[in-house]
Amino acid sequence: MKCVEIANQFGVERLTMTERPHPELRHGEVLVRVRAASLNFRDLMTVTGLYNPKQPLPLIPLSDGVGEIVAVGDGVTRVAVGDRVAGIFAQGWTGGEPSVEKIRATTLGGPLDGMLAEYRALSQEGVVRVPDYLNDEEAATLPCAALTAWSALITHGQLKPGDTVLVQGTGGVSIFALQFAKAAGARVIITSSSDEKLERAKALGADEIINYKQSPDWDKVVREMTAGRGADHVVDVGGAGTLAKSIRSVRFGGQISLIGVLSGRTEEVDIVPILMQNIRVQGIIVGSREMFEAMNRALEQNRIRPVVDKIFPIEETKQAFQLMAQGGHFGKICIRLD
């Protein structure tokens, strides 16, 4: 079968198209003919060696993909041949609280091989049927980006109609956060350095926009937009470099969902406001299969369509990663495997 590997050295330019034997099914496994996959920032970090420099190679990248089940092993009862499914990010986290045992060694795209291959053998417990109304590329965006946004705002954030959500940026997680927040009846403030992307976000329903290059003190702008109160929820994809301003943007008793590290991993941050203002800082590690299935029900009910900015053929995988590295995308970047 055709696949893409991080072969023997990290780096986008080192990605290699190669052939591997067809997967052989074990008890409880299903064979998925992968039709589309999508990129996350974690995948870029994995390919460049920043996520886990000790990751054994070769490795098939990309945690997110969707396809059709074409064969099942002995003992498979949850799904059947013909079902269109996505693999869940953490193959061991089907429900309940997360744990080291459920997550650390079970994630697709590192340490386990990912979805950038024509065929993948996955446990029946590690796949989820995807909504019929979505095409393959749209469905391929769900396992990480969509579920992370859902976990942040709905599972952990308990978002309510009328709440104000501050969303940073216009990448995959951020656009899903915008879409979920609007579906829940919330007000959304979104930031970007691009006026063009901000206008696209407004077309998707954003209520207020902030160009953080033009307004570097965007935390003060958020306060002004909320009559001094602050946002109920902050979806922080920047990490260490944005956390201090996220703290100054959120209301007394509000929640900051820490999702990404786009602006860095370490920074000196004053934690006193977190204590004195009863702010909840919640780390988000995607979500379980159970959460994925709940999210899919909400997607179907609201007919939310993921925003796919560009689709590359598998032969142009390097170009897809280069676009992500440049930050030139709005929403999601996908790869077609047909």
C-alpha positions as CSV (number, residue, x, y, z in Angstrom):
1,M,0.0,0.0,0.0
2,K,1.0,3.6,-0.6
3,C,1.9,5.8,2.4
4,V,4.0,8.7,3.6
5,E,6.7,8.3,6.2
6,I,9.0,10.3,8.4
7,A,11.7,7.8,7.3
8,N,14.9,8.1,9.1
9,Q,15.3,11.8,9.9
10,F,12.9,14.6,11.0
11,G,11.9,17.4,8.7
12,V,9.2,18.3,6.2
13,E,11.7,17.9,3.4
14,R,12.5,14.4,4.7
15,L,8.9,13.1,4.2
16,T,9.0,10.1,1.9
17,M,6.3,8.5,-0.3
18,T,6.8,4.7,0.1
19,E,5.1,1.3,-0.1
20,R,4.3,-0.9,2.9
21,P,2.7,-4.3,3.0
22,H,-1.1,-4.4,3.4
23,P,-2.0,-4.5,7.2
24,E,-3.0,-7.9,8.5
25,L,-6.0,-7.9,10.8
26,R,-5.9,-9.2,14.3
27,H,-8.8,-10.1,16.6
28,G,-11.1,-7.1,17.1
29,E,-9.5,-5.0,14.3
30,V,-11.0,-3.4,11.2
31,L,-9.3,-2.5,8.0
32,V,-10.0,1.1,6.9
33,R,-9.5,2.3,3.3
34,V,-8.4,5.8,4.1
35,R,-9.9,8.4,1.8
36,A,-8.8,11.7,3.4
37,A,-6.7,13.0,6.2
38,S,-6.2,16.4,7.8
39,L,-3.3,18.3,9.4
40,N,-3.0,19.6,12.9
41,F,-0.2,21.7,14.4
42,R,0.8,18.6,16.5
43,D,1.5,16.8,13.2
44,L,3.9,19.6,12.1
45,M,5.7,19.4,15.4
46,T,5.9,15.7,15.1
47,V,7.3,15.8,11.5
48,T,9.9,18.4,12.5
49,G,11.0,16.5,15.6
50,L,9.8,19.2,18.1
51,Y,6.9,17.2,19.6
52,N,9.0,14.1,20.6
53,P,12.6,14.1,19.5
54,K,12.9,10.5,20.8
55,Q,10.0,9.3,18.5
56,P,11.2,6.0,16.9
57,L,11.2,6.2,13.1
58,P,10.0,5.4,10.5
59,L,6.5,6.8,11.4
60,I,3.4,7.4,9.3
61,P,2.2,10.9,10.3
62,L,-1.2,12.5,10.8
63,S,-3.6,11.6,13.6
64,D,-6.7,12.5,11.7
65,G,-8.2,10.5,8.8
66,V,-11.5,9.0,7.6
67,G,-12.3,6.1,5.3
68,E,-14.5,3.1,4.7
69,I,-14.2,-0.2,6.5
70,V,-13.4,-2.8,3.9
71,A,-12.7,-5.8,6.1
72,V,-13.2,-6.9,9.7
73,G,-11.3,-9.3,11.9
74,D,-12.7,-12.0,14.2
75,G,-14.8,-10.7,17.1
76,V,-15.8,-7.3,15.5
77,T,-19.3,-6.3,16.5
78,R,-19.3,-2.5,17.0
79,V,-18.9,-1.6,13.3
80,A,-19.3,-3.4,9.9
81,V,-17.9,-3.5,6.4
82,G,-19.2,-0.4,4.6
83,D,-19.2,1.9,7.6
84,R,-17.5,5.2,7.1
85,V,-15.3,5.9,10.2
86,A,-12.6,8.1,11.6
87,G,-9.9,6.8,14.0
88,I,-10.0,8.4,17.4
89,F,-6.8,10.3,18.4
90,A,-6.1,8.3,21.6
91,Q,-7.0,4.7,20.6
92,G,-7.1,3.7,24.3
93,W,-9.4,6.5,25.5
94,T,-13.0,5.3,24.8
95,G,-14.6,7.0,27.8
96,G,-14.2,8.1,31.4
97,E,-11.4,10.2,32.8
98,P,-8.1,10.4,30.9
99,S,-5.1,8.6,32.2
100,V,-1.5,7.8,31.3
101,E,-2.5,4.3,30.4
102,K,-5.3,5.4,28.1
103,I,-3.4,8.1,26.3
104,R,0.4,8.1,26.3
105,A,1.1,5.1,24.2
106,T,-2.1,5.0,22.2
107,T,-2.2,8.2,20.1
108,L,-2.2,8.1,16.3
109,G,0.5,9.9,14.4
110,G,3.0,9.3,17.2
111,P,3.8,7.1,18.9
112,L,1.5,4.9,16.8
113,D,1.5,5.1,13.0
114,G,-1.0,7.7,11.8
115,M,-3.5,7.9,8.9
116,L,-1.5,9.1,6.0
117,A,-1.7,5.6,4.3
118,E,-4.1,4.0,1.9
119,Y,-5.0,1.4,4.5
120,R,-5.0,1.3,8.3
121,A,-5.8,-1.5,10.7
122,L,-7.4,-0.1,13.8
123,S,-9.1,-1.6,16.8
124,Q,-12.9,-1.6,16.5
125,E,-12.9,0.3,19.8
126,G,-10.8,3.0,18.2
127,V,-13.1,4.1,15.4
128,V,-16.2,6.3,15.3
129,R,-18.8,6.5,12.5
130,V,-18.9,10.0,11.0
131,P,-21.9,12.0,10.0
132,D,-23.3,11.1,6.5
133,Y,-23.8,14.7,5.4
134,L,-20.1,15.5,5.6
135,N,-17.8,14.7,2.7
136,D,-14.5,12.8,3.4
137,E,-12.3,15.9,3.8
138,E,-14.8,17.5,6.1
139,A,-15.1,14.4,8.2
140,A,-11.3,14.0,8.4
141,T,-11.1,17.2,10.3
142,L,-13.1,16.0,13.3
143,P,-10.9,13.7,15.4
144,C,-8.5,16.4,16.9
145,A,-9.5,19.9,15.9
146,A,-13.2,19.6,16.2
147,L,-13.1,17.4,19.3
148,T,-10.6,19.7,21.1
149,A,-12.9,22.7,20.6
150,W,-15.9,20.7,21.7
151,S,-14.1,19.5,24.8
152,A,-12.9,23.0,25.7
153,L,-16.3,24.7,25.3
154,I,-18.9,22.0,25.9
155,T,-17.5,19.2,27.9
156,H,-15.3,21.2,30.3
157,G,-16.5,24.8,29.7
158,Q,-20.3,24.1,30.1
159,L,-20.9,26.8,27.6
160,K,-24.3,28.6,27.9
161,P,-26.4,30.8,25.6
162,G,-25.3,34.4,26.1
163,D,-21.8,33.6,27.2
164,T,-18.9,35.5,25.6
165,V,-16.1,33.4,24.1
166,L,-12.7,34.8,23.1
167,V,-11.1,32.7,20.3
168,Q,-7.5,33.2,19.3
169,G,-6.6,32.9,15.7
170,T,-8.3,31.2,12.7
171,G,-6.8,27.8,12.5
172,G,-8.7,24.5,12.8
173,V,-9.5,24.4,16.5
174,S,-10.3,28.1,16.6
175,I,-12.8,28.0,13.7
176,F,-14.5,25.0,15.2
177,A,-14.7,26.8,18.5
178,L,-16.3,29.7,16.7
179,Q,-18.8,27.4,15.1
180,F,-19.7,25.5,18.3
181,A,-20.0,28.7,20.3
182,K,-22.4,30.2,17.8
183,A,-24.5,27.0,17.6
184,A,-24.8,27.2,21.4
185,G,-26.0,30.8,21.3
186,A,-22.8,32.4,22.6
187,R,-21.2,35.7,21.6
188,V,-17.8,35.3,19.9
189,I,-14.8,37.6,19.8
190,I,-12.0,36.4,17.5
191,T,-8.5,37.6,17.0
192,S,-6.1,37.4,14.0
193,S,-3.3,39.4,12.4
194,S,-5.1,39.2,9.0
195,D,-8.1,41.5,8.2
196,E,-9.0,39.1,5.4
197,K,-9.3,36.2,7.8
198,L,-11.2,38.3,10.3
199,E,-13.8,39.1,7.6
200,R,-14.1,35.4,6.8
201,A,-14.6,34.8,10.5
202,K,-17.4,37.4,10.6
203,A,-19.1,35.6,7.7
204,L,-19.1,32.5,9.9
205,G,-20.8,34.4,12.7
206,A,-18.1,36.1,14.8
207,D,-19.7,39.0,16.6
208,E,-16.5,41.1,17.2
209,I,-13.1,41.0,15.6
210,I,-9.6,42.2,16.8
211,N,-6.5,42.5,14.6
212,Y,-3.9,41.9,17.2
213,K,-1.1,43.5,15.1
214,Q,-3.1,46.7,15.0
215,S,-4.2,46.3,18.6
216,P,-1.3,44.5,20.4
217,D,-3.1,45.1,23.8
218,W,-6.0,43.0,22.6
219,D,-6.8,42.0,26.2
220,K,-7.8,45.6,26.9
221,V,-9.9,45.6,23.7
222,V,-11.7,42.5,25.0
223,R,-12.4,44.3,28.3
224,E,-13.8,47.3,26.4
225,M,-16.0,45.0,24.3
226,T,-17.4,43.3,27.4
227,A,-18.0,46.5,29.4
228,G,-15.1,45.7,31.6
229,R,-16.3,42.3,32.6
230,G,-14.1,40.1,30.5
231,A,-14.9,37.0,28.4
232,D,-16.6,33.9,30.0
233,H,-14.3,31.6,28.1
234,V,-10.9,32.0,26.4
235,V,-9.8,29.5,23.9
236,D,-6.0,29.9,24.1
237,V,-4.1,28.3,21.3
238,G,-1.0,30.5,21.7
239,G,0.3,29.0,24.9
240,A,3.0,30.7,27.0
241,G,3.2,33.8,24.9
242,T,-0.6,34.6,25.1
243,L,-1.5,33.2,28.6
244,A,-0.9,36.5,30.5
245,K,-3.2,38.4,28.2
246,S,-5.7,35.6,28.3
247,I,-5.7,35.9,32.1
248,R,-6.4,39.7,31.7
249,S,-9.1,39.0,29.2
250,V,-11.2,36.5,31.1
251,R,-13.9,37.4,33.7
252,F,-13.8,36.8,37.4
253,G,-14.6,33.0,37.7
254,G,-14.2,32.4,34.0
255,Q,-12.3,29.6,32.2
256,I,-9.2,29.6,30.0
257,S,-8.8,26.5,27.9
258,L,-5.1,25.8,27.2
259,I,-4.9,24.1,23.8
260,G,-1.8,25.0,21.8
261,V,1.8,26.3,22.0
262,L,1.9,28.4,18.9
263,S,3.6,31.3,20.8
264,G,5.9,29.1,22.9
265,R,6.0,26.7,25.8
266,T,7.6,28.7,28.7
267,E,7.1,32.2,29.9
268,E,7.0,33.9,33.3
269,V,3.3,34.4,34.2
270,D,1.8,36.1,37.3
271,I,-0.5,33.5,38.8
272,V,-2.0,35.8,41.5
273,P,-4.9,36.8,39.3
274,I,-5.8,33.2,38.7
275,L,-6.0,32.7,42.5
276,M,-7.7,36.0,43.4
277,Q,-10.2,36.0,40.5
278,N,-11.1,32.3,40.8
279,I,-10.0,31.7,37.2
280,R,-10.0,28.1,35.9
281,V,-7.2,27.2,33.6
282,Q,-8.1,23.9,31.9
283,G,-5.6,21.9,29.8
284,I,-7.3,20.1,26.9
285,I,-6.0,16.9,25.5
286,V,-8.5,16.4,22.7
287,G,-11.2,14.0,24.0
288,S,-12.5,10.4,24.3
289,R,-14.5,8.3,21.9
290,E,-17.6,9.0,24.0
291,M,-17.1,12.7,23.6
292,F,-16.5,12.3,19.9
293,E,-19.9,10.5,19.5
294,A,-21.6,13.2,21.5
295,M,-20.1,15.9,19.3
296,N,-21.2,14.0,16.2
297,R,-24.8,14.1,17.4
298,A,-24.5,17.9,17.8
299,L,-22.9,18.3,14.4
300,E,-25.8,16.4,12.8
301,Q,-28.4,18.3,14.7
302,N,-26.9,21.7,13.7
303,R,-25.6,20.7,10.3
304,I,-22.2,22.4,11.0
305,R,-19.8,22.2,8.1
306,P,-16.1,22.1,8.9
307,V,-14.1,24.8,7.1
308,V,-11.6,23.1,4.7
309,D,-9.3,25.7,3.3
310,K,-7.2,23.6,0.9
311,I,-7.0,20.0,-0.2
312,F,-3.7,18.5,-1.4
313,P,-3.2,15.1,-3.1
314,I,-1.0,12.8,-1.1
315,E,1.9,13.4,-3.6
316,E,1.9,17.0,-2.4
317,T,2.1,16.3,1.4
318,K,5.2,18.4,1.8
319,Q,3.4,21.4,0.3
320,A,0.5,20.8,2.7
321,F,2.9,20.9,5.7
322,Q,4.7,24.0,4.3
323,L,1.3,25.8,4.1
324,M,0.7,25.0,7.7
325,A,4.2,26.1,8.8
326,Q,3.6,29.5,7.0
327,G,0.2,29.9,8.9
328,G,-1.4,30.8,5.6
329,H,-4.5,28.7,6.1
330,F,-8.0,29.4,7.5
331,G,-9.6,26.4,9.1
332,K,-8.2,23.1,8.0
333,I,-5.7,21.7,5.5
334,C,-6.6,18.2,4.1
335,I,-4.9,15.5,2.0
336,R,-6.8,13.3,-0.4
337,L,-5.7,9.7,-0.7
338,D,-7.7,8.5,-3.6
